[in-house]
């Protein structure tokens, strides 16, 4: 039988994993939206670049990646 502290640890790990999966799903949604184009969209718009930047910021904020020291602000 599991000890209560083991159950608490497993619950915490599951909660963290669920948060990470939700973040990754949001990143995929942002990237997919950045690659989609509509017929009324303005030509030359930096949509993919903006989506990539936002996806990167989401990953950083969630702690799923570490910032590179060589990157600028």
C-alpha positions in Angstrom: 0.0 0.0 0.0 1.2 3.5 -0.8 2.1 6.0 1.9 0.3 9.3 2.0 3.5 11.2 1.2 4.0 9.1 -1.9 0.5 9.8 -3.0 1.0 13.5 -2.5 4.2 13.4 -4.5 2.5 11.6 -7.3 -0.3 14.1 -7.3 2.1 17.0 -7.4 3.9 15.4 -10.3 0.7 14.7 -12.2 -0.5 18.4 -11.6 2.9 19.6 -13.0 2.6 17.3 -16.0 -0.9 18.5 -16.7 0.2 22.2 -16.6 3.0 21.4 -19.0 0.7 19.6 -21.4 -1.7 22.5 -21.3 1.1 24.9 -22.1 2.4 22.8 -24.9 -1.1 22.6 -26.4 -1.3 26.4 -26.2 2.1 26.7 -27.9 0.9 24.4 -30.7 -2.3 26.5 -31.1 -0.3 29.7 -31.3 2.1 28.2 -33.9 -0.7 26.8 -36.0 -2.5 30.1 -35.9 0.6 31.8 -37.0 0.9 29.6 -40.1 -2.7 30.0 -41.1 -3.5 32.7 -43.5 -6.9 34.1 -44.4 -8.1 35.6 -47.7 -8.5 39.0 -46.1 -5.1 39.1 -44.4 -2.8 41.9 -45.2 0.1 40.9 -47.4 3.6 40.9 -45.9 2.3 40.7 -42.3 4.8 39.1 -39.9 2.3 36.6 -38.6 4.7 33.5 -38.4 7.4 35.5 -36.7 5.0 36.9 -34.1 3.6 33.4 -33.4 7.1 32.0 -33.0 8.0 34.8 -30.6 4.8 34.3 -28.6 5.3 30.5 -28.5 8.8 31.0 -27.2 7.6 33.4 -24.5 5.0 30.9 -23.4 7.6 28.1 -23.1 9.9 30.5 -21.1 7.1 31.6 -18.8 6.1 28.0 -18.1 9.8 27.1 -17.4 9.8 24.5 -20.1 12.9 26.0 -21.7 15.7 28.1 -20.4 16.7 31.5 -21.9 19.9 31.5 -23.9 22.4 34.0 -22.6 23.3 35.1 -26.1 19.7 36.2 -26.9 18.8 39.8 -26.7 15.7 41.3 -25.1 
